[in-house]
Amino acid sequence: MYSHWHADHIGAASMFGPGITIVAHERTRELLARFPDPYRPLPTETFATDATLDVGGVPIELSYKGQNHTEGNIFTYLPRQKVLGAIDIASPAWVTFRDCDSSENLAGWEQAHHQVLEYDFDTVVSGHVSRLGNRADVEEGVEYIDDLVRYSREALETIPMEYFHAGMDGPYKAAFRAVEENYFAALVNYVTKKVLERTTSNGQRWEERLNGADVLTKHNAYAMLEKTRLERTHNGYMRRDGTPTSDKFFI
């Protein structure tokens, strides 16, 4: 069974040889067919939304709730054992991997953490971390992500890009790229400082709670900032006369 199409998870699937059944979401098959890789054989069975497998008398429930980390990334649930596979979603005891796990849809990826908590599970399997997790681990990860989301919006709504235009010299195109670079550096620094200095719900800071928070938060902050600009509301729009419809409008 493929959780999703990324090579770091299924890149050695060919070692099992021909003639085996490979189950995956239909989008996973489409992507692998579009970008063929002999080391990642095409799935032999696919599903669209939900499916249940019977593997030696053990029911395994598969569910696709929409794009999150990538298209076709599924939840795998064993109801009897109360074990949930949420690959590249939860990160028990660790801050999420760089750039919010290189996720394609951060709104969906954030939502997926809450979807994990809708399951009745004792153990969560995620990948890219050193141990299995439980509900408390997922809730801890949600708190960290909520901080990234909140402070990203706060930075975008309070730090004006216009400030970085002041005093810019040189050709317009080169100067504007410099403006963007300085603007985003300021945004990232703002979010990183806010997240790492906050006293969290258990009285500790994130670098005391989650492995890697001190080195990866700046990368996660940039990903969340950029995806916030792309995927979420800008609190209005810019009128033709150049004035925004909201004092919290951001470009």
Buried (B, 14 or more C-beta within 10 A) or exposed (E): BBBBBBEEBBEEBEEEEEEEEBBBBBBBBBBBEEEEBEEBBBBEEBBEEEBEBEEEEEEBBBBBBEBBBBBBBBBBBBBEEEBBBBBBBBBBBBBBBBBBBBBBBBBBBBBBBEBBBEBEBEBBBBBBBEEBBBBEBBBBBBBBBEBBBBBBBBBBBEBEBEEBBEEEEEEEEEBBEBBEEBBBEBBBBBBBBBBBEBEBEEEEBBBEBBBBBBEBBBBBBBBBBBBBBEEBEBBEEEEEEEEBEEEBBBE
